[in-house]
Amino acid sequence: MDDARCDAKGFVSGCDGCAVGGNGVNAALDRIAKHGRCYKDPIAAIDWRSADAERPWLPRGLLLGHESQVPIRADQFIALSRAEYARLCAAGLWLEGLLINRVTASGLLDVDTEEARVMLQEIREETGHSLMFLEMIDRAGHDDRPRLEGTRLLTAIAKRLHIETAEFWAMVFIGETVTDTFAKKALKLADSSDDAICPVAEQVLALHHREEARHIAAARQFLAARISKMNRHRRWIFARTLHWLLNLFLEATMYPSLESLYRAGVTDADILFHRLRRDPWRQKVAVACATPAVSLLTREGLMSAVQLAQREA
């Protein structure tokens, strides 16, 4: 692959062997920066005229599972899928807003040149993604942006962290991998004629998934560089912080709030809310979306597969 190509494909797997610390990180960041030179406005890249009001925005096989015992009519599932999609977009807005806030607050004067270049490329792209997410939330027909329950504490923590800390990049890495894995699963299911979704919703997911590969690779490099400088005691504290942050993030992003279901016009919203919270399929989806992040953190000795299994149980 030519380093100068403006293509994010293969980035996550392509950085699996990148060395931690020293020239390894610089080489990886240089490669990521080269792939980020080209930029296309996401709003201009989406064919907004291809919207189909008769199709859901997310596959039934992802939200409920094909063997789900949660009864719901077709029109109500479309309303549910829009509420869930809007929540996913709100999670993207929230996470990308925190990234932009903390990077710009640093002033970048004391940041390594390669790191600063990649961070600024991310801000440029994340701003475009946020505009795309706002458009989808508006098209969902809700009165206001959906609130993410459980993010107030995460927001307060993130605003106290600096971009030099491992904790900040752990939050970014976890947030990006969890939501991207969810999107990837949606796209895979949407390829089936039995689980087709609205073309506009699919285009937004696909565009964000392609570009997010480079952002995940960058967050991974920033995180790895900071972990490599930790002593044993610092790693012990950091590992426990990560487990706590991951659980908070999953609770905030993988389940709809009761308010969002009411706002979407879902019938018997309170009953559906409680059923989804207890639904074994939804719990499995949440664990599956956390697995890529946990796998990396496990290799770094910061989290165990046992902790993930305990959450599923």
TORNUKOL-461332 format. One record per residue (C-alpha): x negated, y, z; residue in three letters. Coordinates in steps of 0.001 Angstrom, whole numbers, plus 500000, padded with zeros to 6 digits. Each point is the difference from the previous one (the first is absolute). Layout:
BEGIN
XYZALA/...
REM end
This chain:
BEGIN
500000500000500000MET/498706503417499027ASP/499524502172503096ASP/501198503069498102ALA/503419498543499216ARG/502924501689501706CYS/501562496762501186ASP/500736498901503553ALA/500581496333499160LYS/497895497493501866GLY/498815502469502607PHE/500940498131503136VAL/498454496750498861SER/497162501869498335GLY/498844501433503319CYS/500123496699501903ASP/496272499621499749GLY/499015503597500656CYS/497367500251502683ALA/500738501801503247VAL/497834502986500789GLY/497197501731498112GLY/499737499786496242ASN/502759497370499765GLY/502678502428501132VAL/498617502833497844ASN/499999497768496918ALA/503567498885500683ALA/501211503571500529LEU/498254501137496821ASP/501843497300498068ARG/503325500968501597ILE/499380503679499174ALA/499254499213496344LYS/503315498184499683HIS/501768502999501540GLY/498796502618497524ARG/503072499835497774CYS/503329501147501362TYR/503535499889498625LYS/502946501601501749ASP/502251497170501273PRO/503142502075499408ILE/499110500239496302ALA/499102496303499796ALA/503435498683501050ILE/502866499609497516ASP/502686501474502233TRP/502671499533497311ARG/499776496214500329SER/501871499944503336ALA/502667497299500323ASP/502615500646502695ALA/501253496396499795GLU/496724498499501168ARG/498529499937503508PRO/496751501793500720TRP/498343497025501703LEU/500443496244499398PRO/502446498064502136ARG/497389497261500342GLY/497753502463501811LEU/502483501757502273LEU/502170497044500982LEU/498514496854498496GLY/502007497825497622HIS/501080497722502850GLU/500941502859502317SER/502965499552502321GLN/500608503773500049VAL/503276500520498048PRO/500108503097497794ILE/501940501021496879ARG/498195500982496795ALA/500883503701500296ASP/498951500014503636GLN/496704498347499118PHE/499294502780497494ILE/500626502525502793ALA/497731498015502328LEU/497259499785497366SER/500072503771499505ARG/499766500566503749ALA/497072497583500253GLU/498263501527496973TYR/500469503510501386ALA/498473498804503266ARG/496998498612498109LEU/499616503376498265CYS/500305501785503351ALA/497239497765501377ALA/497844501009497040GLY/500744503693500574LEU/499167499676503683TRP/496762498086499512LEU/498756502127497116GLU/500917503171501864GLY/497857498899502947LEU/497094499215497680LEU/500211503399498308ILE/500349501761503365ASN/496973498400501616ARG/497694500208496975VAL/500730503676499344THR/499742500830503724ALA/496421498715499979SER/498881502615497484GLY/497768497278498497LEU/496860502041500741LEU/498358497263502039ASP/501271497090497914VAL/497734497959497724ASP/500311501195496384THR/501197496662498612GLU/502541499617502799GLU/501245503568499467ALA/500405499442496258ARG/502066496844500500VAL/502097501618502746MET/500822502979497781LEU/500975497693497140GLN/502326498233502409GLU/501606503276501088ILE/500623500901496357ARG/501656496654499279GLU/501867499703503293GLU/501594503400499415THR/501304498743496657GLY/501259496823501637HIS/501786502033502659SER/501827502030497345LEU/501023496731498341MET/501263498640503328PHE/501991503178500657LEU/501656499615496608GLU/501027496418500807MET/501335500978503425ILE/502048502740498338ASP/501329497520497435ARG/501007497610502780ALA/502794502488500726GLY/499339500449503703HIS/500535503333501702ASP/496452500239501292ASP/496735498108500126ARG/500350496766501981PRO/498389500028503410ARG/497532497306500934LEU/500721498819503504GLU/496868499415502028GLY/497693502351498094THR/500005502859502511ARG/497335498339502142LEU/497976498937496949LEU/500136503562498656THR/498828501445503312ALA/497093497542500076ILE/498999500620496380ALA/499945503780500470LYS/497469499579502804ARG/497683497870497892LEU/497225501332497787HIS/499002498546496646ILE/496669498983501526GLU/501746497437502236THR/500629496350499207ALA/503457500230501582GLU/501179502506497404PHE/498895497900497040TRP/501425496897501652ALA/503403501719500068MET/499627500966496338VAL/498821496526498975PHE/502781498243501906ILE/502665502378498687GLY/498885499754496388GLU/499582496216499943THR/503301499263501765VAL/502108502195497706THR/498065498977496874ASP/500479496305500750THR/503731500640500394PHE/500049501755496608ALA/498001497207498365LYS/502484497401501243LYS/502879502105498679ALA/498386500275496559LEU/499351496268499815LYS/503619499165500833LEU/501301502703497640ALA/498400498144497072ASP/502745497406500398SER/503263500694498168SER/501830498800503119ASP/498438502739502115ASP/499611502883497532ALA/499977503499501481ILE/500605503541498743CYS/497333500788497346PRO/499120503349501600VAL/499523498391503407ALA/497804497349498389GLU/497881502582498150GLN/499374501966503206VAL/498948496846501855LEU/497715498912497157ALA/498303503383499589LEU/499372500363503709HIS/498730496413500268HIS/497464500547497193ARG/498588503185501513GLU/500158498779503590GLU/497403497318499237ALA/497269502634499883ARG/501282501734503141HIS/499974496729501938ILE/496469499294498801ALA/498900503459501163ALA/501642499671503428ALA/498356496612500344ARG/496571501469499308GLN/500515502913502396PHE/501173497578502692LEU/497184497510499440ALA/497343502717500180ALA/501320501153503367ARG/500421496500501427ILE/496387499186499147SER/498835502692502435LYS/501988498677502986MET/498461498250502968ASN/501630496919501516ARG/502039501877502624HIS/501261502523497448ARG/501101497174497672ARG/501899498336502871TRP/501994503178500688ILE/500518500635496290PHE/501335496469499391ALA/502704500389502622ARG/500942503413498685THR/500401498524496512LEU/502355497270501161HIS/502184502587501715TRP/499992502357496991LEU/500903497196497591LEU/503012498966502059ASN/501209503606500252LEU/499654500495496253PHE/501867496800499129LEU/502857500916502325GLU/500266503446498407ALA/499833498975496341THR/501308496458499539MET/503478500407501478TYR/502731502527499126PRO/501217502414502642SER/503678499995500916LEU/500224503637498924GLU/498679499200496506SER/502633497283499525LEU/502781502353501089TYR/498712502689497670ARG/499900497563497082ALA/503665499176500542GLY/499410496363500929VAL/503136498383501448THR/499621498658503556ASP/496561501607500181ALA/499545499214503684ASP/500629496277499464ILE/497651499858497005LEU/497343501933501919PHE/499891497430502802HIS/500142497060497587ARG/497037501290498014LEU/497976500530503174ARG/500556496353500906ARG/499836498598496470ASP/497200497350499774PRO/499452500859496329TRP/499398503681500723ARG/497599499048502787GLN/498070497781497570LYS/499818502831497463VAL/498583502340502657ALA/497340497454500955VAL/499138499365496334ALA/499595503738499389CYS/497609500232502950ALA/497917496989498945THR/497569501767497579PRO/499075502583502633ALA/499673497338502688VAL/497801497872497716SER/497426502774499630LEU/500101500878503683LEU/499623496312500876THR/496860499754497854ARG/498646502980501903GLU/500769498185503266GLY/502569502633501013LEU/503228498013499842MET/500933496341499916SER/502513498046497970ALA/501374498847503346VAL/501198503544500713GLN/501865500070496688LEU/501578496607500680ALA/501119501206503414GLN/501830502890498362ARG/501823497649497605GLU/501053497806502911ALA/
REM end
